[in-house]
Amino acid sequence: MCIYCTINNYRKIYEQHHGIIPTDKDNRMYEIHHIDGDHSNNEPSNLTAITIQEHYDIHYAQNDWFACYRISKRMKLSSTEISELARKSNLKRVENKTHHLLSRPDGSSISKDKVASGTHHLLKRVDGTSHATDRIKDGTHPSQTKISCLHCRKIISLGNFSRHIIGLNCKKKRN
């Protein structure tokens, strides 16, 4: 959230403080990059507008394969290239011991820990409610989170965002 204008959306914060987000030669809107890599730091000085290729190149140079994978889905990369980025991202998660399917030497895993603590998103409690139900009640479920489309700036729920952003539902997608 910007402390100056009380806006949560980093794209809107950028526009509020730096002006309209430019477009590239293919008429695609620039990406907004968090300079320090912290997506919770939406200070105007931490936001910069760059082309999608520049954004991809920054994260590629940092070996941030997950970010490259997410950005590549908005680019015109082949399915083989996208698959390779996903593979690298998962290998890095295994190496860092943060992959959700990874078992520890004692046989425990992150998923099992979530089940044991009652926080696994598919786990039902005795009363029939689930972790997802709690998120719906407190307003933090992805379907309740609103985000602005990169192409048409329409405000949509995060649950629909993936289909909308890739152009399946957005009629103003810039090629």
TAJOKA-V565965 format. One record per helix or strand of 3 or more residues. SS is the DSSP state (A for helix, B for strand). FROM is the first residue (numbers start at 1). TO is the last residue. Records with the same first field share a line. If there is no record, write none. Layout:
BEGIN
SS = FROM-TO  FROM-TO
END
This chain:
BEGIN
A = 10-18  44-46  52-61  65-72  79-95  110-117  131-137  142-144  158-165
B = 31-34  47-50  146-148  155-157
END
